[in-house]
Amino acid sequence: MSANRSRKRFEGLDGLNEDILIINYMGLSLSGQLSNYAKDNYLLLKEQGPNDGLTLLSDIIAPNSLTIVAIGSDHFFAEDPRINDKTIALMKVVISYLEKCHAF
């Protein structure tokens, strides 16, 4: 998996402040773990590389960012019965990270 093409696209983003925290929350599932929403698109993209049923994984990761991987999930997180708990946990991680970065 290579992000070279995506990195070139991201270079075109102007005006992003370097102080902005970007966190990618990326679903990463095996083909047998895909939701009904993702199966058809996954197969269409399969030849182009690893994907989450909607997007190539290399296109999801923004440069100079952090990535949290949701093992066993695809692009359609709503299929995850624990998505609410994971959303709260993600917010706690973000708050904790920001507190550590901006500690005086």
N, CA, C and O atoms as CSV, one atom per row, in Angstrom:
chain,resi,resn,atom,element,x,y,z
A,1,MET,N,N,0.850,-1.164,0.000
A,1,MET,CA,C,0.000,0.000,0.000
A,1,MET,C,C,0.896,1.227,0.000
A,1,MET,O,O,1.794,1.348,0.833
A,2,SER,N,N,0.655,2.119,-0.920
A,2,SER,CA,C,1.441,3.338,-1.028
A,2,SER,C,C,0.522,4.548,-1.016
A,2,SER,O,O,-0.568,4.521,-1.586
A,3,ALA,N,N,0.964,5.582,-0.375
A,3,ALA,CA,C,0.175,6.809,-0.305
A,3,ALA,C,C,0.758,7.907,-1.185
A,3,ALA,O,O,0.368,9.067,-1.059
A,4,ASN,N,N,1.687,7.560,-2.074
A,4,ASN,CA,C,2.367,8.569,-2.885
A,4,ASN,C,C,1.407,9.424,-3.706
A,4,ASN,O,O,1.536,10.648,-3.730
A,5,ARG,N,N,0.438,8.784,-4.384
A,5,ARG,CA,C,-0.509,9.561,-5.193
A,5,ARG,C,C,-1.358,10.465,-4.311
A,5,ARG,O,O,-1.631,11.613,-4.665
A,6,SER,N,N,-1.769,9.948,-3.174
A,6,SER,CA,C,-2.594,10.750,-2.268
A,6,SER,C,C,-1.797,11.914,-1.697
A,6,SER,O,O,-2.326,13.015,-1.546
A,7,ARG,N,N,-0.541,11.679,-1.382
A,7,ARG,CA,C,0.301,12.765,-0.850
A,7,ARG,C,C,0.376,13.917,-1.854
A,7,ARG,O,O,0.339,15.084,-1.463
A,8,LYS,N,N,0.482,13.595,-3.145
A,8,LYS,CA,C,0.528,14.646,-4.167
A,8,LYS,C,C,-0.775,15.442,-4.164
A,8,LYS,O,O,-0.754,16.666,-4.294
A,9,ARG,N,N,-1.907,14.754,-4.017
A,9,ARG,CA,C,-3.187,15.462,-3.961
A,9,ARG,C,C,-3.265,16.353,-2.728
A,9,ARG,O,O,-3.746,17.484,-2.798
A,10,PHE,N,N,-2.790,15.835,-1.598
A,10,PHE,CA,C,-2.855,16.610,-0.365
A,10,PHE,C,C,-1.952,17.840,-0.412
A,10,PHE,O,O,-2.216,18.820,0.284
A,11,GLU,N,N,-0.885,17.806,-1.226
A,11,GLU,CA,C,-0.001,18.959,-1.350
A,11,GLU,C,C,-0.757,20.179,-1.872
A,11,GLU,O,O,-0.349,21.318,-1.645
A,12,GLY,N,N,-1.851,19.931,-2.567
A,12,GLY,CA,C,-2.647,21.033,-3.106
A,12,GLY,C,C,-3.495,21.735,-2.064
A,12,GLY,O,O,-4.102,22.765,-2.359
A,13,LEU,N,N,-3.551,21.213,-0.876
A,13,LEU,CA,C,-4.332,21.863,0.183
A,13,LEU,C,C,-3.541,23.042,0.734
A,13,LEU,O,O,-2.510,22.864,1.381
A,14,ASP,N,N,-4.025,24.219,0.476
A,14,ASP,CA,C,-3.359,25.424,0.967
A,14,ASP,C,C,-4.132,25.998,2.141
A,14,ASP,O,O,-5.344,25.812,2.258
A,15,GLY,N,N,-3.430,26.678,2.983
A,15,GLY,CA,C,-4.098,27.409,4.056
A,15,GLY,C,C,-4.369,26.613,5.313
A,15,GLY,O,O,-4.969,27.143,6.248
A,16,LEU,N,N,-3.949,25.355,5.371
A,16,LEU,CA,C,-4.146,24.602,6.601
A,16,LEU,C,C,-3.083,25.017,7.614
A,16,LEU,O,O,-1.885,24.952,7.341
A,17,ASN,N,N,-3.534,25.433,8.758
A,17,ASN,CA,C,-2.642,25.831,9.829
A,17,ASN,C,C,-1.940,24.592,10.362
A,17,ASN,O,O,-2.576,23.566,10.597
A,18,GLU,N,N,-0.628,24.687,10.552
A,18,GLU,CA,C,0.132,23.542,11.046
A,18,GLU,C,C,-0.261,23.157,12.466
A,18,GLU,O,O,0.027,22.043,12.904
A,19,ASP,N,N,-0.909,24.055,13.184
A,19,ASP,CA,C,-1.325,23.775,14.558
A,19,ASP,C,C,-2.628,22.985,14.630
A,19,ASP,O,O,-3.054,22.591,15.716
A,20,ILE,N,N,-3.260,22.752,13.489
A,20,ILE,CA,C,-4.508,21.989,13.483
A,20,ILE,C,C,-4.183,20.502,13.613
A,20,ILE,O,O,-3.389,19.953,12.849
A,21,LEU,N,N,-4.801,19.879,14.576
A,21,LEU,CA,C,-4.619,18.449,14.786
A,21,LEU,C,C,-5.542,17.681,13.840
A,21,LEU,O,O,-6.757,17.874,13.858
A,22,ILE,N,N,-4.966,16.823,13.029
A,22,ILE,CA,C,-5.749,15.996,12.114
A,22,ILE,C,C,-5.616,14.549,12.571
A,22,ILE,O,O,-4.511,14.019,12.686
A,23,ILE,N,N,-6.757,13.919,12.829
A,23,ILE,CA,C,-6.771,12.516,13.224
A,23,ILE,C,C,-7.615,11.744,12.221
A,23,ILE,O,O,-8.790,12.047,12.012
A,24,ASN,N,N,-7.007,10.753,11.612
A,24,ASN,CA,C,-7.721,9.867,10.700
A,24,ASN,C,C,-8.303,8.726,11.523
A,24,ASN,O,O,-7.585,8.086,12.291
A,25,TYR,N,N,-9.577,8.470,11.372
A,25,TYR,CA,C,-10.206,7.307,12.004
A,25,TYR,C,C,-10.553,6.370,10.860
A,25,TYR,O,O,-11.492,6.616,10.104
A,26,MET,N,N,-9.790,5.299,10.742
A,26,MET,CA,C,-9.827,4.472,9.551
A,26,MET,C,C,-10.322,3.064,9.872
A,26,MET,O,O,-9.780,2.390,10.748
A,27,GLY,N,N,-11.347,2.635,9.160
A,27,GLY,CA,C,-11.817,1.266,9.281
A,27,GLY,C,C,-10.868,0.328,8.555
A,27,GLY,O,O,-10.435,0.609,7.438
A,28,LEU,N,N,-10.550,-0.783,9.195
A,28,LEU,CA,C,-9.648,-1.748,8.596
A,28,LEU,C,C,-10.208,-3.143,8.859
A,28,LEU,O,O,-10.131,-3.665,9.971
A,29,SER,N,N,-10.761,-3.718,7.825
A,29,SER,CA,C,-11.388,-5.033,7.985
A,29,SER,C,C,-10.865,-6.009,6.944
A,29,SER,O,O,-10.365,-5.622,5.888
A,30,LEU,N,N,-10.996,-7.267,7.272
A,30,LEU,CA,C,-10.725,-8.312,6.289
A,30,LEU,C,C,-11.959,-8.444,5.404
A,30,LEU,O,O,-13.041,-7.997,5.785
A,31,SER,N,N,-11.814,-9.041,4.248
A,31,SER,CA,C,-12.940,-9.130,3.321
A,31,SER,C,C,-14.149,-9.827,3.940
A,31,SER,O,O,-15.280,-9.519,3.564
A,32,GLY,N,N,-13.950,-10.741,4.862
A,32,GLY,CA,C,-15.055,-11.430,5.509
A,32,GLY,C,C,-15.732,-10.634,6.606
A,32,GLY,O,O,-16.737,-11.078,7.162
A,33,GLN,N,N,-15.193,-9.454,6.929
A,33,GLN,CA,C,-15.752,-8.622,7.990
A,33,GLN,C,C,-16.541,-7.430,7.458
A,33,GLN,O,O,-17.003,-6.605,8.246
A,34,LEU,N,N,-16.704,-7.322,6.165
A,34,LEU,CA,C,-17.354,-6.160,5.567
A,34,LEU,C,C,-18.852,-6.154,5.854
A,34,LEU,O,O,-19.494,-7.203,5.899
A,35,SER,N,N,-19.395,-4.952,6.047
A,35,SER,CA,C,-20.840,-4.811,6.229
A,35,SER,C,C,-21.535,-4.973,4.880
A,35,SER,O,O,-20.890,-4.971,3.832
A,36,ASN,N,N,-22.827,-5.111,4.921
A,36,ASN,CA,C,-23.595,-5.229,3.668
A,36,ASN,C,C,-23.454,-3.983,2.809
A,36,ASN,O,O,-23.570,-4.060,1.586
A,37,TYR,N,N,-23.207,-2.836,3.430
A,37,TYR,CA,C,-23.052,-1.588,2.677
A,37,TYR,C,C,-21.740,-1.550,1.889
A,37,TYR,O,O,-21.663,-0.901,0.846
A,38,ALA,N,N,-20.723,-2.231,2.376
A,38,ALA,CA,C,-19.385,-2.102,1.801
A,38,ALA,C,C,-19.008,-3.200,0.818
A,38,ALA,O,O,-18.095,-3.009,0.015
A,39,LYS,N,N,-19.677,-4.331,0.859
A,39,LYS,CA,C,-19.231,-5.507,0.089
A,39,LYS,C,C,-19.083,-5.244,-1.406
A,39,LYS,O,O,-18.049,-5.569,-1.990
A,40,ASP,N,N,-20.094,-4.667,-2.025
A,40,ASP,CA,C,-20.043,-4.461,-3.480
A,40,ASP,C,C,-18.925,-3.510,-3.883
A,40,ASP,O,O,-18.177,-3.790,-4.819
A,41,ASN,N,N,-18.809,-2.382,-3.177
A,41,ASN,CA,C,-17.765,-1.414,-3.506
A,41,ASN,C,C,-16.377,-1.962,-3.209
A,41,ASN,O,O,-15.424,-1.682,-3.935
A,42,TYR,N,N,-16.268,-2.738,-2.147
A,42,TYR,CA,C,-14.982,-3.360,-1.820
A,42,TYR,C,C,-14.484,-4.183,-3.006
A,42,TYR,O,O,-13.319,-4.087,-3.393
A,43,LEU,N,N,-15.363,-4.981,-3.572
A,43,LEU,CA,C,-14.974,-5.827,-4.708
A,43,LEU,C,C,-14.578,-4.999,-5.928
A,43,LEU,O,O,-13.669,-5.375,-6.667
A,44,LEU,N,N,-15.269,-3.858,-6.141
A,44,LEU,CA,C,-14.919,-2.991,-7.265
A,44,LEU,C,C,-13.538,-2.373,-7.100
A,44,LEU,O,O,-12.819,-2.189,-8.082
A,45,LEU,N,N,-13.163,-2.051,-5.869
A,45,LEU,CA,C,-11.887,-1.391,-5.596
A,45,LEU,C,C,-10.744,-2.361,-5.316
A,45,LEU,O,O,-9.580,-1.961,-5.289
A,46,LYS,N,N,-11.068,-3.621,-5.111
A,46,LYS,CA,C,-10.093,-4.617,-4.674
A,46,LYS,C,C,-8.837,-4.644,-5.539
A,46,LYS,O,O,-7.730,-4.742,-5.010
A,47,GLU,N,N,-8.987,-4.561,-6.836
A,47,GLU,CA,C,-7.833,-4.614,-7.745
A,47,GLU,C,C,-6.920,-3.400,-7.604
A,47,GLU,O,O,-5.737,-3.477,-7.938
A,48,GLN,N,N,-7.457,-2.274,-7.112
A,48,GLN,CA,C,-6.672,-1.054,-6.982
A,48,GLN,C,C,-5.889,-0.994,-5.681
A,48,GLN,O,O,-4.980,-0.175,-5.539
A,49,GLY,N,N,-6.234,-1.857,-4.729
A,49,GLY,CA,C,-5.498,-1.901,-3.473
A,49,GLY,C,C,-6.419,-2.026,-2.277
A,49,GLY,O,O,-7.640,-2.096,-2.422
A,50,PRO,N,N,-5.824,-2.054,-1.096
A,50,PRO,CA,C,-6.624,-2.170,0.121
A,50,PRO,C,C,-7.623,-1.033,0.228
A,50,PRO,O,O,-7.295,0.123,-0.038
A,51,ASN,N,N,-8.855,-1.370,0.622
A,51,ASN,CA,C,-9.885,-0.346,0.714
A,51,ASN,C,C,-10.850,-0.677,1.838
A,51,ASN,O,O,-10.842,-1.783,2.379
A,52,ASP,N,N,-11.682,0.297,2.181
A,52,ASP,CA,C,-12.637,0.115,3.274
A,52,ASP,C,C,-14.070,-0.051,2.768
A,52,ASP,O,O,-15.025,0.074,3.536
A,53,GLY,N,N,-14.212,-0.329,1.493
A,53,GLY,CA,C,-15.534,-0.504,0.903
A,53,GLY,C,C,-16.063,0.767,0.259
A,53,GLY,O,O,-17.148,0.762,-0.323
A,54,LEU,N,N,-15.316,1.846,0.357
A,54,LEU,CA,C,-15.697,3.098,-0.289
A,54,LEU,C,C,-14.484,3.846,-0.832
A,54,LEU,O,O,-14.572,4.522,-1.857
A,55,THR,N,N,-13.349,3.723,-0.139
A,55,THR,CA,C,-12.171,4.512,-0.458
A,55,THR,C,C,-10.921,3.648,-0.323
A,55,THR,O,O,-10.855,2.776,0.543
A,56,LEU,N,N,-9.943,3.888,-1.171
A,56,LEU,CA,C,-8.657,3.220,-1.001
A,56,LEU,C,C,-8.032,3.702,0.304
A,56,LEU,O,O,-8.052,4.897,0.599
A,57,LEU,N,N,-7.476,2.778,1.083
A,57,LEU,CA,C,-6.929,3.149,2.390
A,57,LEU,C,C,-5.817,4.194,2.278
A,57,LEU,O,O,-5.678,5.049,3.152
A,58,SER,N,N,-5.031,4.127,1.212
A,58,SER,CA,C,-3.954,5.114,1.044
A,58,SER,C,C,-4.500,6.518,0.806
A,58,SER,O,O,-3.782,7.496,1.017
A,59,ASP,N,N,-5.757,6.640,0.371
A,59,ASP,CA,C,-6.362,7.954,0.141
A,59,ASP,C,C,-6.983,8.540,1.399
A,59,ASP,O,O,-7.379,9.705,1.404
A,60,ILE,N,N,-7.072,7.767,2.446
A,60,ILE,CA,C,-7.727,8.219,3.670
A,60,ILE,C,C,-6.773,8.977,4.580
A,60,ILE,O,O,-7.198,9.847,5.340
A,61,ILE,N,N,-5.496,8.657,4.509
A,61,ILE,CA,C,-4.532,9.175,5.476
A,61,ILE,C,C,-3.993,10.531,5.038
A,61,ILE,O,O,-3.303,10.641,4.025
A,62,ALA,N,N,-4.317,11.553,5.812
A,62,ALA,CA,C,-3.820,12.903,5.526
A,62,ALA,C,C,-2.371,13.013,5.999
A,62,ALA,O,O,-1.995,12.386,6.989
A,63,PRO,N,N,-1.564,13.799,5.306
A,63,PRO,CA,C,-0.169,13.958,5.732
A,63,PRO,C,C,-0.086,14.699,7.062
A,63,PRO,O,O,-0.971,15.481,7.410
A,64,ASN,N,N,0.984,14.441,7.790
A,64,ASN,CA,C,1.217,15.097,9.086
A,64,ASN,C,C,0.033,14.930,10.014
A,64,ASN,O,O,-0.437,15.893,10.620
A,65,SER,N,N,-0.440,13.714,10.118
A,65,SER,CA,C,-1.616,13.445,10.932
A,65,SER,C,C,-1.395,12.200,11.779
A,65,SER,O,O,-0.411,11.479,11.615
A,66,LEU,N,N,-2.315,11.974,12.669
A,66,LEU,CA,C,-2.336,10.752,13.469
A,66,LEU,C,C,-3.414,9.850,12.897
A,66,LEU,O,O,-4.385,10.334,12.316
A,67,THR,N,N,-3.255,8.550,13.053
A,67,THR,CA,C,-4.254,7.617,12.545
A,67,THR,C,C,-4.651,6.632,13.628
A,67,THR,O,O,-3.798,6.016,14.267
A,68,ILE,N,N,-5.937,6.493,13.825
A,68,ILE,CA,C,-6.489,5.490,14.717
A,68,ILE,C,C,-7.211,4.487,13.831
A,68,ILE,O,O,-8.047,4.856,13.006
A,69,VAL,N,N,-6.879,3.219,14.013
A,69,VAL,CA,C,-7.427,2.171,13.166
A,69,VAL,C,C,-8.533,1.434,13.915
A,69,VAL,O,O,-8.351,1.005,15.054
A,70,ALA,N,N,-9.677,1.295,13.258
A,70,ALA,CA,C,-10.807,0.540,13.795
A,70,ALA,C,C,-10.767,-0.848,13.175
A,70,ALA,O,O,-11.322,-1.081,12.102
A,71,ILE,N,N,-10.105,-1.760,13.865
A,71,ILE,CA,C,-9.949,-3.121,13.363
A,71,ILE,C,C,-11.324,-3.783,13.255
A,71,ILE,O,O,-12.123,-3.734,14.190
A,72,GLY,N,N,-11.584,-4.395,12.116
A,72,GLY,CA,C,-12.843,-5.110,11.917
A,72,GLY,C,C,-13.983,-4.247,11.407
A,72,GLY,O,O,-15.085,-4.747,11.182
A,73,SER,N,N,-13.733,-2.958,11.223
A,73,SER,CA,C,-14.760,-2.052,10.691
A,73,SER,C,C,-14.439,-1.701,9.248
A,73,SER,O,O,-13.286,-1.754,8.819
A,74,ASP,N,N,-15.483,-1.340,8.508
A,74,ASP,CA,C,-15.267,-0.821,7.171
A,74,ASP,C,C,-15.652,0.659,7.179
A,74,ASP,O,O,-15.764,1.263,8.245
A,75,HIS,N,N,-15.850,1.236,6.015
A,75,HIS,CA,C,-16.146,2.660,5.932
A,75,HIS,C,C,-17.450,3.036,6.639
A,75,HIS,O,O,-17.616,4.173,7.080
A,76,PHE,N,N,-18.351,2.102,6.743
A,76,PHE,CA,C,-19.684,2.365,7.285
A,76,PHE,C,C,-19.733,1.977,8.753
A,76,PHE,O,O,-20.268,0.928,9.115
A,77,PHE,N,N,-19.171,2.833,9.592
A,77,PHE,CA,C,-19.043,2.555,11.018
A,77,PHE,C,C,-20.387,2.349,11.702
A,77,PHE,O,O,-20.438,1.776,12.791
A,78,ALA,N,N,-21.473,2.801,11.090
A,78,ALA,CA,C,-22.797,2.667,11.705
A,78,ALA,C,C,-23.173,1.205,11.904
A,78,ALA,O,O,-24.035,0.891,12.724
A,79,GLU,N,N,-22.534,0.315,11.163
A,79,GLU,CA,C,-22.793,-1.117,11.305
A,79,GLU,C,C,-22.175,-1.670,12.583
A,79,GLU,O,O,-22.477,-2.796,12.980
A,80,ASP,N,N,-21.314,-0.888,13.230
A,80,ASP,CA,C,-20.626,-1.325,14.441
A,80,ASP,C,C,-21.537,-1.092,15.644
A,80,ASP,O,O,-21.872,0.056,15.937
A,81,PRO,N,N,-21.942,-2.140,16.343
A,81,PRO,CA,C,-22.846,-1.957,17.479
A,81,PRO,C,C,-22.219,-1.177,18.630
A,81,PRO,O,O,-22.929,-0.707,19.519
A,82,ARG,N,N,-20.893,-1.035,18.619
A,82,ARG,CA,C,-20.219,-0.302,19.699
A,82,ARG,C,C,-19.716,1.065,19.236
A,82,ARG,O,O,-18.849,1.653,19.882
A,83,ILE,N,N,-20.248,1.576,18.127
A,83,ILE,CA,C,-19.737,2.838,17.572
A,83,ILE,C,C,-19.883,3.997,18.557
A,83,ILE,O,O,-19.010,4.864,18.605
A,84,ASN,N,N,-20.943,4.036,19.333
A,84,ASN,CA,C,-21.104,5.122,20.298
A,84,ASN,C,C,-20.017,5.080,21.367
A,84,ASN,O,O,-19.442,6.114,21.708
A,85,ASP,N,N,-19.733,3.892,21.896
A,85,ASP,CA,C,-18.664,3.753,22.886
A,85,ASP,C,C,-17.308,4.133,22.292
A,85,ASP,O,O,-16.500,4.790,22.948
A,86,LYS,N,N,-17.066,3.721,21.062
A,86,LYS,CA,C,-15.795,4.029,20.413
A,86,LYS,C,C,-15.665,5.520,20.115
A,86,LYS,O,O,-14.565,6.069,20.170
A,87,THR,N,N,-16.771,6.171,19.803
A,87,THR,CA,C,-16.754,7.612,19.553
A,87,THR,C,C,-16.378,8.360,20.826
A,87,THR,O,O,-15.582,9.299,20.789
A,88,ILE,N,N,-16.947,7.946,21.943
A,88,ILE,CA,C,-16.614,8.569,23.229
A,88,ILE,C,C,-15.139,8.328,23.564
A,88,ILE,O,O,-14.448,9.242,24.013
A,89,ALA,N,N,-14.658,7.099,23.346
A,89,ALA,CA,C,-13.256,6.789,23.605
A,89,ALA,C,C,-12.341,7.631,22.718
A,89,ALA,O,O,-11.300,8.106,23.171
A,90,LEU,N,N,-12.726,7.814,21.461
A,90,LEU,CA,C,-11.935,8.634,20.541
A,90,LEU,C,C,-11.861,10.077,21.030
A,90,LEU,O,O,-10.799,10.697,20.984
A,91,MET,N,N,-12.969,10.602,21.492
A,91,MET,CA,C,-12.972,11.976,22.012
A,91,MET,C,C,-12.067,12.100,23.239
A,91,MET,O,O,-11.380,13.109,23.399
A,92,LYS,N,N,-12.060,11.091,24.097
A,92,LYS,CA,C,-11.173,11.103,25.265
A,92,LYS,C,C,-9.711,11.113,24.835
A,92,LYS,O,O,-8.891,11.809,25.434
A,93,VAL,N,N,-9.383,10.348,23.805
A,93,VAL,CA,C,-8.012,10.318,23.288
A,93,VAL,C,C,-7.630,11.697,22.749
A,93,VAL,O,O,-6.533,12.185,23.021
A,94,VAL,N,N,-8.520,12.319,21.995
A,94,VAL,CA,C,-8.244,13.642,21.431
A,94,VAL,C,C,-8.034,14.662,22.541
A,94,VAL,O,O,-7.078,15.435,22.499
A,95,ILE,N,N,-8.907,14.671,23.520
A,95,ILE,CA,C,-8.788,15.627,24.626
A,95,ILE,C,C,-7.483,15.400,25.384
A,95,ILE,O,O,-6.776,16.357,25.700
A,96,SER,N,N,-7.159,14.148,25.675
A,96,SER,CA,C,-5.927,13.825,26.386
A,96,SER,C,C,-4.703,14.273,25.586
A,96,SER,O,O,-3.772,14.858,26.139
A,97,TYR,N,N,-4.711,13.997,24.295
A,97,TYR,CA,C,-3.594,14.392,23.430
A,97,TYR,C,C,-3.420,15.908,23.424
A,97,TYR,O,O,-2.303,16.414,23.535
A,98,LEU,N,N,-4.525,16.621,23.294
A,98,LEU,CA,C,-4.451,18.086,23.254
A,98,LEU,C,C,-3.988,18.652,24.587
A,98,LEU,O,O,-3.239,19.629,24.613
A,99,GLU,N,N,-4.418,18.060,25.687
A,99,GLU,CA,C,-3.978,18.519,27.002
A,99,GLU,C,C,-2.457,18.340,27.163
A,99,GLU,O,O,-1.784,19.207,27.720
A,100,LYS,N,N,-1.931,17.225,26.679
A,100,LYS,CA,C,-0.490,16.973,26.783
A,100,LYS,C,C,0.311,17.913,25.879
A,100,LYS,O,O,1.393,18.373,26.243
A,101,CYS,N,N,-0.236,18.184,24.706
A,101,CYS,CA,C,0.469,19.061,23.763
A,101,CYS,C,C,0.496,20.515,24.214
A,101,CYS,O,O,1.430,21.255,23.908
A,102,HIS,N,N,-0.530,20.909,24.938
A,102,HIS,CA,C,-0.642,22.314,25.323
A,102,HIS,C,C,-0.418,22.516,26.814
A,102,HIS,O,O,-0.827,23.533,27.375
A,103,ALA,N,N,0.235,21.547,27.458
A,103,ALA,CA,C,0.549,21.687,28.890
A,103,ALA,C,C,1.628,22.739,29.048
A,103,ALA,O,O,2.564,22.814,28.252
A,104,PHE,N,N,1.489,23.534,30.063
A,104,PHE,CA,C,2.466,24.610,30.303
A,104,PHE,C,C,3.445,24.218,31.363
A,104,PHE,O,O,4.338,24.996,31.696
